Each structure stands twice: as structure tokens, then as C-alpha cells.
Amino acid sequence: MDGATDLSDLLGGGPVQNLPQSTTFSPIITGGGDPFINPVSTSQTRSGGDASSAHMLYTLRHTVKNIMLYIGFFVGAVLISLSTPRSLILQYIPNTYTSGGVPSYMGASILAAVAVAVGYVFGTLGSALI
């Protein structure tokens, strides 16, 4: 071949096997498989820890949301059990009090529905903050 560079000129005239020990590299170990056909990934063991912490974070967030919902229902029950909100809700609806001034069954069911609605609103707003 004309104009081609000789390989011995590129390598400096010495054989490749006589390189100093500091310039040689250890062979790549692939774990027994062909890395080009079925690549071996070591990041699976690391991502397992990330998936576990992500699941734990999801579980913690879900737990706090449920606690906020229970707190919301508790607040709703407390508000309805007070006399001022109870009288404000029932004073305009007929047949909600008995003759003794105690809420009737219809009045109690209205108070329960309002307590559930208030609890749901408080719980939803509280869980939306998280």
C-alpha cells in the first residue's frame, strides 16, 4: 500500500506487551453475561432502596391524610355538639325539637348530616395541605 503508515511507527517501535505496569488495565468483569446482548445493571440494587423509601413516604403521606380526615370528623362532631351552632341550624326547620326542648330524631339526623359535611370539608382541606 502506498502512503500507508506502518504500525511500528505509530507504536514507537516497541512491542505493546512491554508497557510499564502502571499503564496496564485490568479486564472488565461483566458478571458472566454478554454485556452487549443482555446488559448487567448494578443500579437495580440501588433503586430497590429508592423504591422502598418512596413506598414508605407514600404510606406515611396516606396515613397523615387519613388522620386529617378523622380529625375533620372530630371537629365536625364537636361543632355540632355545641349549643349555639345546633340552635342556629335547627331553629328554622320545623319538627326538629321535642316538647322538652331536646332535638327529635329528625333534628338529630339533620345534625348528623351537618356534622358529616363539616367533617368532610375539614378533613379534605386538612389533607390537601399535606
C-alpha positions as CSV (number, residue, x, y, z in Angstrom):
1,M,0.0,0.0,0.0
2,D,1.4,3.3,-0.9
3,G,1.1,6.2,1.6
4,A,0.1,4.0,4.5
5,T,1.7,4.5,7.9
6,D,3.5,1.5,9.3
7,L,2.1,0.2,12.6
8,S,5.5,0.1,14.2
9,D,5.9,3.8,13.5
10,L,2.7,4.5,15.4
11,L,3.6,2.4,18.4
12,G,7.1,3.8,18.8
13,G,8.9,0.7,17.6
14,G,8.4,-1.3,20.8
15,P,6.1,-4.2,21.4
16,V,2.8,-3.5,23.2
17,Q,3.3,-6.2,25.8
18,N,6.3,-4.4,27.3
19,L,4.3,-1.4,28.7
20,P,5.0,-0.4,32.3
21,Q,2.7,-1.9,35.0
22,S,1.1,1.4,35.7
23,T,-0.3,1.8,32.2
24,T,-1.9,-1.7,32.0
25,F,-5.6,-2.0,32.8
26,S,-7.4,-4.9,34.5
27,P,-10.0,-6.7,32.3
28,I,-13.7,-5.7,32.6
29,I,-15.7,-8.3,34.5
30,T,-19.4,-8.4,33.4
31,G,-20.8,-10.9,35.7
32,G,-20.9,-13.8,33.3
33,G,-23.2,-12.4,30.7
34,D,-22.5,-10.7,27.4
35,P,-22.9,-7.0,28.2
36,F,-23.9,-6.2,24.7
37,I,-26.7,-8.7,24.4
38,N,-28.1,-8.7,28.0
39,P,-26.5,-5.7,29.9
40,V,-25.9,-6.3,33.6
41,S,-27.1,-3.4,35.6
42,T,-25.8,-2.8,39.1
43,S,-28.3,0.1,39.6
44,Q,-31.1,-2.4,40.4
45,T,-29.8,-2.9,43.9
46,R,-29.6,0.8,44.5
47,S,-33.0,1.6,43.0
48,G,-34.5,-1.0,45.3
49,G,-33.7,1.2,48.3
50,D,-35.2,4.2,46.5
51,A,-38.4,2.3,45.7
52,S,-38.6,1.2,49.4
53,S,-38.2,4.8,50.6
54,A,-40.7,6.0,48.1
55,H,-43.2,3.5,49.2
56,M,-42.6,4.4,52.8
57,L,-43.1,8.1,52.0
58,Y,-46.3,7.3,50.1
59,T,-47.6,5.2,53.1
60,L,-46.7,8.0,55.5
61,R,-48.4,10.6,53.4
62,H,-51.5,8.4,53.1
63,T,-51.6,7.8,56.9
64,V,-51.4,11.5,57.6
65,K,-54.2,12.2,55.2
66,N,-56.4,9.6,56.9
67,I,-55.5,11.1,60.3
68,M,-56.5,14.5,59.0
69,L,-59.9,13.1,57.8
70,Y,-60.5,11.7,61.3
71,I,-59.6,15.0,62.9
72,G,-62.0,16.7,60.5
73,F,-64.9,14.4,61.6
74,F,-64.0,15.0,65.2
75,V,-64.1,18.8,64.7
76,G,-67.4,18.4,62.9
77,A,-68.9,16.4,65.8
78,V,-67.5,19.0,68.4
79,L,-69.0,21.9,66.5
80,I,-72.4,20.3,66.2
81,S,-72.4,19.3,69.9
82,L,-72.1,23.0,70.9
83,S,-75.4,24.6,71.7
84,T,-75.0,27.8,69.5
85,P,-74.4,26.0,66.2
86,R,-77.0,23.4,67.0
87,S,-79.7,26.1,67.7
88,L,-78.6,28.1,64.6
89,I,-79.0,25.0,62.4
90,L,-82.3,23.7,63.8
91,Q,-84.2,26.9,64.6
92,Y,-85.6,27.4,61.1
93,I,-86.5,23.7,60.4
94,P,-89.9,22.6,61.8
95,N,-90.3,19.5,64.0
96,T,-86.7,19.3,65.0
97,Y,-87.2,19.6,68.7
98,T,-89.4,17.6,71.0
99,S,-91.7,19.2,73.6
100,G,-88.9,19.1,76.2
101,G,-86.5,21.1,74.0
102,V,-84.4,18.1,73.1
103,P,-83.7,17.5,69.4
104,S,-86.0,15.0,67.9
105,Y,-85.0,12.1,65.6
106,M,-85.3,14.3,62.6
107,G,-83.3,17.0,64.3
108,A,-80.6,14.5,65.3
109,S,-80.4,13.2,61.7
110,I,-80.0,16.8,60.4
111,L,-77.3,17.5,62.9
112,A,-75.5,14.2,62.0
113,A,-75.7,15.1,58.3
114,V,-74.2,18.6,59.0
115,A,-71.5,17.0,61.2
116,V,-70.5,14.7,58.4
117,A,-70.5,17.5,55.9
118,V,-68.4,19.7,58.2
119,G,-66.1,16.8,59.0
120,Y,-65.6,16.0,55.3
121,V,-64.8,19.7,54.5
122,F,-62.3,20.0,57.3
123,G,-60.7,16.6,56.5
124,T,-60.4,17.4,52.8
125,L,-58.9,20.8,53.4
126,G,-56.5,19.4,56.0
127,S,-55.4,16.6,53.8
128,A,-54.9,18.9,50.9
129,L,-52.4,20.9,52.9
130,I,-50.1,17.8,53.0
